[in-house]
């Protein structure tokens, strides 16, 4: 009977070792990399519009400066016309999306004058704010 018990223990120990070995081999680097957020390219731009007869007086927005990548405040003055569109900004992102900031000031022709500021991400409108009146001031972002 002792001989049978020893054989059973050996079988159990062998199966446990094989189970641990199989578990160890099934863990691969690809499983661990799935936990890391994937980086994707994002493009965004701002669009500003005022009603006819109104004047955009000042724009201050944030943009990515590529080397090294960091945010930079960019002032825009001497704006001609009733609309302005920023250059397209590109960034590699981990899925949270960029959170750019912009502030626009304008002078309206009447109390019904409007200022509209929009933020587009990958060509899709993501945020929009408006102001109405003679003194127009809109901020987007944090």
ChimeraX attribute file (.defattr): number of C-alpha atoms within 10 A of each C-alpha:
attribute: neighborCount
match mode: 1-to-1
recipient: residues
	/A:1	6
	/A:2	7
	/A:3	7
	/A:4	9
	/A:5	10
	/A:6	11
	/A:7	12
	/A:8	12
	/A:9	11
	/A:10	12
	/A:11	12
	/A:12	12
	/A:13	12
	/A:14	11
	/A:15	12
	/A:16	12
	/A:17	12
	/A:18	12
	/A:19	12
	/A:20	11
	/A:21	11
	/A:22	11
	/A:23	10
	/A:24	10
	/A:25	9
	/A:26	10
	/A:27	10
	/A:28	9
	/A:29	8
	/A:30	8
	/A:31	10
	/A:32	9
	/A:33	10
	/A:34	9
	/A:35	8
	/A:36	9
	/A:37	11
	/A:38	11
	/A:39	12
	/A:40	12
	/A:41	12
	/A:42	18
	/A:43	18
	/A:44	23
	/A:45	19
	/A:46	23
	/A:47	16
	/A:48	21
	/A:49	20
	/A:50	25
	/A:51	18
	/A:52	13
	/A:53	12
	/A:54	21
	/A:55	21
	/A:56	26
	/A:57	16
	/A:58	16
	/A:59	21
	/A:60	16
	/A:61	20
	/A:62	18
	/A:63	24
	/A:64	17
	/A:65	14
	/A:66	11
	/A:67	6
	/A:68	7
	/A:69	10
	/A:70	10
	/A:71	14
	/A:72	11
	/A:73	13
	/A:74	12
	/A:75	12
	/A:76	15
	/A:77	10
	/A:78	9
	/A:79	13
	/A:80	10
	/A:81	13
	/A:82	16
	/A:83	17
	/A:84	17
	/A:85	12
	/A:86	14
	/A:87	11
	/A:88	14
	/A:89	19
	/A:90	18
	/A:91	18
	/A:92	13
	/A:93	15
	/A:94	14
	/A:95	12
	/A:96	8
	/A:97	15
	/A:98	19
	/A:99	11
	/A:100	18
	/A:101	17
	/A:102	21
	/A:103	16
	/A:104	20
	/A:105	18
	/A:106	24
	/A:107	20
	/A:108	22
	/A:109	17
	/A:110	14
	/A:111	11
	/A:112	11
	/A:113	20
	/A:114	23
	/A:115	28
	/A:116	19
	/A:117	24
	/A:118	18
	/A:119	23
	/A:120	16
	/A:121	18
	/A:122	14
	/A:123	11
	/A:124	10
	/A:125	14
	/A:126	11
	/A:127	13
	/A:128	16
	/A:129	14
	/A:130	16
	/A:131	19
	/A:132	18
	/A:133	16
	/A:134	17
	/A:135	17
	/A:136	23
	/A:137	23
	/A:138	19
	/A:139	18
	/A:140	18
	/A:141	13
	/A:142	7
